[in-house]
Amino acid sequence: FICEACTVRVHVQRELTRSANDLELLAFERARIIDVAHHLAPGTWNTYATSFNRFNRFENRYGVQIRRPPPQEHPSDSPCIPAQWVQQQHVLEEPKGNHPNSADRVAYDTARKARSALSAWYSMAFAISYPERATLSERGNRTILVDQCSPTDELCYTLMTAGMSKRLGSGSTPPVALTATQIYWQDARCHRLLNEAVTDIERLAICTAGATNAMAWLTWLRGSELFGLDWEDIEVTTPDEGPTLGLDPGIGCVGLRLLPETKTNRTSRADMYVAYHSASGLSIGIWLQRLRDLHQHLFQRTTGPVFCHLSGDRWTSTHYRHTYLYPWLGQQRVEGDPMLQRYDPASDDNNIPARFFSMGSYRRGGRSHQPRPGEPRVEL
């Protein structure tokens, strides 16, 4: 134990007197010691007492020392002690505001702001004086000094990044979400075009677009994930084969391998399973089976990219959106879709391509969609 007088003497760097300031510092230090001792409830200390007694018996019996007080030649002169005195003084003051909930003394939640302020000051000081050692704790709420850390983890870099995000803004405008009605319209359009198609080359493009529309809505995959799929990454279980996976008869599914470890191990189970037929009427399974049959006929294989041109090159999000999605949405706007009336084809920044600028429109729409009574279903 270090008494109040010794601690205060170290910080004022002189012998104490009976002056008002010295007596107040002694009182602040006494209050600080009491608060430190009571950071745990009395019941907790009573619980620990059993373990402390066990340590005592073990040390006495075997002659070992477990609880070793750190060597200390003099009371600590750490600035954290006078910083705690500041808070002890603050909670004795009367509130200056007229808030109706104000008490006769400053509340703890008000006084503790001093700690956050001093932490910010020392964070900046460490970032300047020890840039190669100052970093943040794992939770990002404490500044610590380490022997060495990555330059990108140095505190000065972290502070700069935080300041830049506040100055420039870190929020980005997301793409507008598609609606279920628009998805169903596009699916029905693909079925109609497929019935009208004359050549297998036309059918290939239509089935690829239909599968893209259904899978993007139901799987919430990013564009790179969706268009990066190979046939080896897909397992189609038809409704007739459902019982082989423990499903009820008449229920099928589509399995997707998305993670690197499962993509390289073809015997592993899929990362995602999606219904062969969805309750809305969309059917990923039917579109993929049609597409697989066309690949077998046109390419003589069912390996490689799922979504590809006749040349074998992969489709991209840009190709799909500009070739199919934007014209489809434009047609729905002409037909009176109320959600699309706000977009002006003549505008530079408020047109359909500018607002539906990524496959995120499918993901945002699919995540937020809630089926409604009487919602239209696709006729297959």
Phi and psi in degrees as a GROMACS rama.xvg file:
@    title "Ramachandran Plot"
@    xaxis  label "Phi"
@    yaxis  label "Psi"
@TYPE xy
-116.529  124.164  ILE-2
-72.7254  165.437  CYS-3
-62.0191  -41.2995  GLU-4
-63.1532  -42.0818  ALA-5
-63.5475  -42.2444  CYS-6
-65.9354  -46.1471  THR-7
-64.6671  -39.5393  VAL-8
-59.8322  -39.5386  ARG-9
-63.559  -37.6077  VAL-10
-81.0248  -32.9049  HIS-11
-86.8708  -13.6171  VAL-12
60.0628  44.2105  GLN-13
-166.122  172.487  ARG-14
-74.5776  146.596  GLU-15
-82.6205  153.667  LEU-16
-122.031  -177.519  THR-17
-92.2314  24.8872  ARG-18
-69.1383  158.641  SER-19
-60.7491  -40.7381  ALA-20
-62.9221  -44.8447  ASN-21
-66.2618  -39.2255  ASP-22
-66.2179  -36.6045  LEU-23
-67.4572  -40.0128  GLU-24
-62.573  -39.2718  LEU-25
-61.9297  -39.393  LEU-26
-67.0265  -40.6889  ALA-27
-62.2214  -41.0789  PHE-28
-68.1033  -38.409  GLU-29
-62.3352  -44.0056  ARG-30
-63.9674  -37.0062  ALA-31
-64.5794  -43.5185  ARG-32
-61.8476  -41.4655  ILE-33
-64.5838  -43.0941  ILE-34
-64.6206  -39.7813  ASP-35
-62.8811  -42.2556  VAL-36
-67.4175  -25.4397  ALA-37
-103.62  21.0157  HIS-38
-68.2556  -20.7642  HIS-39
-110.864  149.831  LEU-40
-67.1138  150.51  ALA-41
-54.7892  -36.3754  PRO-42
-63.5195  -33.0822  GLY-43
-67.0024  -43.8181  THR-44
-61.4043  -38.7681  TRP-45
-62.6867  -37.862  ASN-46
-65.2087  -41.0471  THR-47
-71.0383  -21.6427  TYR-48
-57.5946  -36.0037  ALA-49
-61.1604  -42.6306  THR-50
-69.3323  -38.5868  SER-51
-61.2295  -41.1578  PHE-52
-63.1655  -37.4373  ASN-53
-64.0005  -41.7662  ARG-54
-60.3582  -43.6864  PHE-55
-59.5586  -47.349  ASN-56
-63.1997  -41.7619  ARG-57
-64.7955  -44.6145  PHE-58
-63.1926  -42.2372  GLU-59
-67.4514  -35.4342  ASN-60
-75.2113  -42.0833  ARG-61
-105.543  -1.82263  TYR-62
69.3151  28.8682  GLY-63
-109.744  161.421  VAL-64
-120.23  114.812  GLN-65
-94.2338  -49.4472  ILE-66
-91.3946  98.5898  ARG-67
-105.011  107.85  ARG-68
-60.5596  135.986  PRO-69
-61.014  141.985  PRO-70
-61.9004  134.686  PRO-71
-145.765  111.005  GLN-72
-83.0405  -22.4272  GLU-73
-156.164  162.4  HIS-74
-58.0983  150.308  PRO-75
-64.4507  137.42  SER-76
-106.865  23.0188  ASP-77
-61.5114  138.767  SER-78
-65.8357  -9.84768  PRO-79
-67.0482  -24.9337  CYS-80
-72.7151  -53.2088  ILE-81
-63.4134  -25.8809  PRO-82
-64.6003  -35.8871  ALA-83
-70.8151  -30.8815  GLN-84
-62.7471  -36.2767  TRP-85
-58.4024  -45.0311  VAL-86
-67.2001  -37.0209  GLN-87
-63.3399  -37.6424  GLN-88
-69.3764  -39.3422  GLN-89
-63.0006  -40.5035  HIS-90
-72.2121  -7.19639  VAL-91
-92.2465  -9.8264  LEU-92
-82.0702  159.863  GLU-93
-88.5092  140.781  GLU-94
-60.114  141.161  PRO-95
-91.1894  -21.4467  LYS-96
-81.6825  176.134  GLY-97
-112.971  27.8336  ASN-98
-62.7479  135.612  HIS-99
-61.0751  -23.5599  PRO-100
-91.725  4.71591  ASN-101
-66.4949  138.466  SER-102
-96.6518  -170.446  ALA-103
-79.854  -9.60138  ASP-104
-134.577  157.43  ARG-105
-61.6849  135.577  VAL-106
-76.5315  159.282  ALA-107
-59.4078  -43.849  TYR-108
-60.3943  -27.2223  ASP-109
-78.6096  -43.5541  THR-110
-67.4648  -31.0564  ALA-111
-70.5047  -10.4877  ARG-112
-62.3916  -25.9477  LYS-113
-60.9029  -36.7818  ALA-114
-64.9868  -43.5768  ARG-115
-63.4286  -39.2033  SER-116
-64.2968  -44.9933  ALA-117
-67.3205  -35.607  LEU-118
-60.7799  -42.2716  SER-119
-64.248  -38.8626  ALA-120
-63.8371  -46.0124  TRP-121
-69.9034  -31.667  TYR-122
-60.3963  -44.6808  SER-123
-67.2533  -39.8458  MET-124
-63.4712  -44.0067  ALA-125
-65.8805  -38.2517  PHE-126
-62.5322  -32.4355  ALA-127
-83.2218  -43.2414  ILE-128
-84.1978  -33.4631  SER-129
-129.309  62.2309  TYR-130
-62.588  -27.6199  PRO-131
-85.0375  -8.72743  GLU-132
-118.683  -25.732  ARG-133
-79.1725  127.869  ALA-134
-147.646  176.525  THR-135
-101.165  153.5  LEU-136
-66.073  170.635  SER-137
-57.9878  -36.0441  GLU-138
-80.87  -8.90148  ARG-139
78.9562  12.935  GLY-140
-116.181  8.02574  ASN-141
-138.279  140.11  ARG-142
-93.14  129.409  THR-143
-131.912  156.398  ILE-144
-106.957  130.595  LEU-145
-124.56  167.708  VAL-146
-65.7782  -40.4487  ASP-147
-164.041  143.639  GLN-148
-145.767  167.31  CYS-149
-62.6869  142.967  SER-150
-54.2672  -33.2013  PRO-151
-73.4726  -14.4098  THR-152
-99.5093  -2.38416  ASP-153
-64.0063  145.904  GLU-154
-60.766  -39.5475  LEU-155
-62.7055  -35.2828  CYS-156
-68.4558  -41.8119  TYR-157
-63.2592  -43.2534  THR-158
-64.5951  -40.7817  LEU-159
-62.3404  -42.3176  MET-160
-63.2845  -43.1198  THR-161
-64.207  -42.4331  ALA-162
-65.6351  -39.2961  GLY-163
-64.4882  -39.7564  MET-164
-65.9522  -34.3387  SER-165
-72.8952  -36.5142  LYS-166
-72.3103  -43.0895  ARG-167
-94.4569  -19.5718  LEU-168
88.0675  131.918  GLY-169
-105.665  -4.99117  SER-170
-80.6437  140.09  GLY-171
-118.676  151.013  SER-172
-80.2034  115.831  THR-173
-75.9584  161.028  PRO-174
-67.3552  155.028  PRO-175
-69.2583  138.359  VAL-176
-75.6289  136.891  ALA-177
-73.8554  157.952  LEU-178
-106.57  159.3  THR-179
-59.8612  -38.1958  ALA-180
-59.8111  -41.0295  THR-181
-66.9031  -39.1941  GLN-182
-64.387  -44.1622  ILE-183
-64.3599  -40.1726  TYR-184
-59.762  -44.9554  TRP-185
-67.7791  -36.0559  GLN-186
-66.8815  -44.0175  ASP-187
-63.297  -36.2118  ALA-188
-63.3173  -41.0524  ARG-189
-64.5127  -40.3612  CYS-190
-63.9078  -40.4394  HIS-191
-66.7686  -43.7482  ARG-192
-64.8034  -34.6313  LEU-193
-65.5613  -39.0755  LEU-194
-67.0451  -28.6526  ASN-195
-90.1093  -10.0672  GLU-196
-67.2456  145.859  ALA-197
-104.208  -38.7918  VAL-198
-111.997  160.479  THR-199
-68.1611  -26.7329  ASP-200
-65.9292  -40.9197  ILE-201
-64.6219  -42.2766  GLU-202
-63.8486  -34.8235  ARG-203
-60.7623  -47.7517  LEU-204
-64.7849  -41.8083  ALA-205
-67.9147  -44.2746  ILE-206
-66.0831  -35.9571  CYS-207
-64.3961  -41.8978  THR-208
-67.2631  -41.3731  ALA-209
-63.8663  -41.3363  GLY-210
-67.0744  -37.8864  ALA-211
-61.9908  -46.8641  THR-212
-60.7187  -46.5073  ASN-213
-69.8572  -44.1783  ALA-214
-70.5551  -38.8737  MET-215
-63.2262  -35.2237  ALA-216
-75.9914  -38.9978  TRP-217
-92.8647  -23.2811  LEU-218
-102.708  -17.9314  THR-219
61.2917  27.7118  TRP-220
-74.8039  150.276  LEU-221
-72.0174  161.85  ARG-222
-57.6597  -43.0413  GLY-223
-65.8805  -35.22  SER-224
-70.021  -42.7534  GLU-225
-67.3068  -52.703  LEU-226
-78.709  -6.77456  PHE-227
-90.2926  0.225502  GLY-228
-70.0781  138.977  LEU-229
-109.558  162.052  ASP-230
-60.9209  -29.065  TRP-231
-67.3744  -16.7602  GLU-232
-90.048  -0.900114  ASP-233
-120.869  133.398  ILE-234
-120.814  116.613  GLU-235
-102.337  119.921  VAL-236
-109.817  111.373  THR-237
-70.3667  161.827  THR-238
-55.5644  -33.587  PRO-239
-67.758  -27.2871  ASP-240
-94.3525  1.12383  GLU-241
-51.7859  -44.7947  GLY-242
-58.6898  -21.6076  PRO-243
-66.9181  -19.9851  THR-244
-107.718  11.5768  LEU-245
84.1035  13.227  GLY-246
-89.6832  159.666  LEU-247
-68.4097  152.093  ASP-248
-56.6543  137.303  PRO-249
90.9257  0.455447  GLY-250
-118.147  121.938  ILE-251
-115.026  179.515  GLY-252
-154.824  166.532  CYS-253
-124.53  123.769  VAL-254
-101.294  138.256  GLY-255
-123.236  133.096  LEU-256
-98.9519  118.334  ARG-257
-118.075  -29.7931  LEU-258
-81.0946  148.534  LEU-259
-55.5898  -39.1345  PRO-260
-69.5495  -28.7555  GLU-261
-88.1801  -26.0474  THR-262
-65.9189  -34.3432  LYS-263
-86.4063  -10.0199  THR-264
-120.532  95.1481  ASN-265
-70.4605  -11.7738  ARG-266
-89.9843  -7.26966  THR-267
-77.8167  162.251  SER-268
-74.8639  156.69  ARG-269
-67.4915  156.545  ALA-270
-84.741  -25.9823  ASP-271
-140.726  137.002  MET-272
-119.759  133.027  TYR-273
-125.356  146.953  VAL-274
-62.3272  140.232  ALA-275
-61.2294  -49.7054  TYR-276
-113.663  131.093  HIS-277
-92.2693  161.37  SER-278
-63.687  -24.4541  ALA-279
-75.0091  -14.4875  SER-280
106.02  -15.2898  GLY-281
-69.3637  141.787  LEU-282
-134.163  100.953  SER-283
-64.5735  -39.1404  ILE-284
-60.2411  -45.2777  GLY-285
-63.6029  -45.0169  ILE-286
-62.7007  -40.6103  TRP-287
-69.5325  -36.3153  LEU-288
-65.8494  -42.336  GLN-289
-61.0172  -43.4381  ARG-290
-66.6864  -38.8122  LEU-291
-64.0251  -41.9451  ARG-292
-61.6951  -39.9083  ASP-293
-67.6356  -38.678  LEU-294
-64.0011  -40.7497  HIS-295
-63.1833  -38.4289  GLN-296
-76.0029  -43.1209  HIS-297
-87.0729  -36.8523  LEU-298
-105.322  -9.40425  PHE-299
61.6577  32.4281  GLN-300
-162.951  158.317  ARG-301
-129.639  48.9616  THR-302
-128.771  169.069  THR-303
83.4898  -161.517  GLY-304
-60.5566  138.347  PRO-305
-78.227  -45.0822  VAL-306
-103.814  100.348  PHE-307
-147.479  162.06  CYS-308
-79.8678  173.832  HIS-309
-61.0864  -27.3491  LEU-310
-73.0171  -13.0816  SER-311
96.932  -10.1115  GLY-312
-71.188  143.884  ASP-313
-66.7433  146.453  ARG-314
-68.9692  157.548  TRP-315
-123.862  164.754  THR-316
-59.6203  -40.5398  SER-317
-61.646  -44.7522  THR-318
-61.8055  -46.8134  HIS-319
-63.6025  -44.9023  TYR-320
-65.9619  -44.1216  ARG-321
-76.9865  -29.882  HIS-322
-85.7021  -32.8438  THR-323
-123.98  -56.4944  TYR-324
-61.3134  -50.1263  LEU-325
-64.8415  -44.9158  TYR-326
-61.192  -37.9527  PRO-327
-64.7365  -45.6599  TRP-328
-65.0412  -36.6256  LEU-329
-62.6398  -39.8239  GLY-330
-67.0711  -39.349  GLN-331
-66.1972  -32.6399  GLN-332
-64.8281  -42.6566  ARG-333
-63.5564  -35.0877  VAL-334
-79.0346  -2.05041  GLU-335
104.48  15.7168  GLY-336
-57.1736  117.312  ASP-337
-64.7424  -29.8045  PRO-338
-70.86  -21.3493  MET-339
-100.446  -3.59148  LEU-340
-68.5899  -23.2167  GLN-341
-73.236  -13.9894  ARG-342
-96.4998  127.493  TYR-343
-103.04  118.5  ASP-344
-58.6364  -25.8857  PRO-345
-84.6024  -8.5669  ALA-346
-80.7653  150.012  SER-347
-81.9494  -30.7864  ASP-348
-125.662  2.81936  ASP-349
-126.923  39.6433  ASN-350
-106.406  174.151  ASN-351
-61.6184  -47.9374  ILE-352
-60.9025  -33.4229  PRO-353
-72.5302  -28.4383  ALA-354
-95.2258  -30.2592  ARG-355
-107.335  64.7724  PHE-356
-91.0505  3.50195  PHE-357
-156.396  172.052  SER-358
-70.6563  -5.25147  MET-359
-60.9026  -20.3699  GLY-360
-61.8524  -37.0683  SER-361
-68.8319  -46.5071  TYR-362
-64.5582  -43.3849  ARG-363
-66.7164  -38.96  ARG-364
-69.1418  -42.2085  GLY-365
-65.3488  -38.1772  GLY-366
-69.5128  -34.0812  ARG-367
-93.3498  -6.55892  SER-368
-73.0252  133.334  HIS-369
-124.856  120.95  GLN-370
-56.6626  141.276  PRO-371
-116.321  150.645  ARG-372
-57.1158  135.977  PRO-373
75.9133  12.6934  GLY-374
-65.9279  136.129  GLU-375
-63.9339  144.916  PRO-376
-116.653  156.699  ARG-377
-79.4232  134.58  VAL-378
-89.9904  116.218  GLU-379
